[in-house]
């Protein structure tokens, strides 16, 4: 039975998925859920296991243990059904260099089935390659090959696109176009896009859900906003007329864990007060300052970036931090 | 899908050009040399056409240069997707790997047959054009010769597809098959102490079907073997290499 956009359940689901090369686990007991109709970022530093994960999902290499399903079909037992509506670029997009862009798409269309051939022109138009489709691919830039790779994915009329480092080689304009195209696929067409990347900023701009992977393990997964906030303490930038006295006032506040002067004003780290939300803690800070007769000109939450969170949880910062998060 | 594989081969200009050179150039050179010799010394060298020159020319394309051309095409068909890095992109279409492998064979055979028909046509043109009153080959001999040429090159093409898919390496596949078929096989066939074990040699099974004399044994083979054995040997060679190529294509990490 073929999948549709409205099918329930995650687009990708893995349980205890493991891939070993000898004694080394490239993917170590990964439980992953990719919600349908979302742009999902699979974030991790180089060598974290991102491409290995994608290769297993696509049946390019066998899993050592665990189970996985793609669009509701178990892989590898129903691999053909699972991949019928999946488009994928694994690592850099490769083509027969002696063939034109259009001919390369014809090759893939032949493998997918005769009805696919009718989608070639539309796919080329969508990625902006119609005018150069009859040039040999060996004359294409890396950016053009990336776009042709996306066109190749579109031949499947995909419910799920799996893109491995898709913005590599794209110029800023191309990245912007790509971003808009992905968002349109998700928001207007209801497709699911799984993007593997080490570019945090890119994932933050394109995706609404993400998982952070390092050393073959999923460290966190969820909505981007939740991931960025994570368990880190919330911070405020506070502007007051007398910073020195304000620090004394804040030091006595139960809502404040730490406060210090910065170029922007006072940087206040909110403490965890039982039963109080972040907004209530911020209001308590404001009330304490105003109550002490200080003029508050600014009270601004510090937006937690995914990058900061990423560095906190991956091994790039320190092993101890990683262990803390894992525990 | 076979059409797509033919397209890939057709657009691989370098391989196609070299295969054409291997298939056509020796025949062309053969006739040019024979014509010049005949023109310069008619008493010593007969006309370039006729049955005898047809037989010599057929040996050139069916037993030596034709198989080389077919091997190049077969090896390209067997490794083209992997060497271009697109095999994984074909796998992720969901198409079975066996189907991806299976389409390589008819595509390679189609290109090989087209090329050999050109070479054979050139041989016939030379045979008749330069006959100068010598007897020309009969229709039966022409058809048998064509069948033998296509059989000989087709088998090498199939072995090339299978072996190249197994090794995933063009140089390794080309060198190994040439070394075996062109160099080692004739040597082994000539070692009489090996006895009937020489019947498993592909070159001997092929030579059995030659309509012109190519060796000491019956039907042109160095080793005498029955038609049934020859057919079995040919089928076994094709089946074994196709099975190995299919196995490797099905199990390799893409």
Interface residues (C-beta under 8 A of the other chain):
Chain A: X55 X58 X59 X60 X61 X79 X80 X81 X82 X83 X84 X86 X88 X90 X93 X94 X95 X96 X97 X98 X99 X103 X104 X106 X107 X108 X110 X111 X112 X152 X156
Chain B: X1 X3 X4 X7 X8 X11 X12 X13 X80 X84 X85 X86 X88 X89 X90 X91 X92 X93 X94 X95 X96 X100 X253 X254
